[in-house]
Amino acid sequence: MNVNNKKAGRRRPMAEINVVPYIDVTLVLLIIFMITTPMLQSGVEVDLPRAQAAMIEQKDDTPPFIISIQHSEEGGKYFINVGNGEDEPVTLEEIYPRIEAVLKNKPETQILINADKNIDYGTVVVTMATLKQAGVPSVGLMTKSDEN
């Protein structure tokens, strides 16, 4: 038996890294992220107030469109104020066309929600979803300052 024949039957160790499995895993992860990312962005954009919130600066002379939600046994009563100082009672279904009309005339109008602290979270979320369907890019939440 020849010693050289034994060596010839063995494989030499390969000094290169096989990257094909890594590329496959990377492509699968890329596809997963491409599918899940649009699902994560389906929320309503909200400008959340801080503990000591600053005053909102009005753009131009356009008054903000304020939706007030007052606590009641039925869930909530809705009122709108387009800047004229008077709160007009409306239903949730009437808010959608009113918002569309305001944004059609002045798209830079600020939309604010003034909700009673006893209103449940679901009522505010439904209102925000209605605003998002009407094409509102961002919604502000009104708070009372600590000084009042």
Buried (B, 14 or more C-beta within 10 A) or exposed (E): EEEEEEEEEEEEEEEEEEEEEEEEEEEEEEEEEEEEEEEEEEEBEBEEBEEEBEEEEEEEEBBBBBBBBBBEEEBBBBBBBBBEEEBEEBEBEEBBEBBBEBBEEEEEBBBBBBBBEEBEEEBBEBBBEBBBEBEBEEBBBBBEEEEE
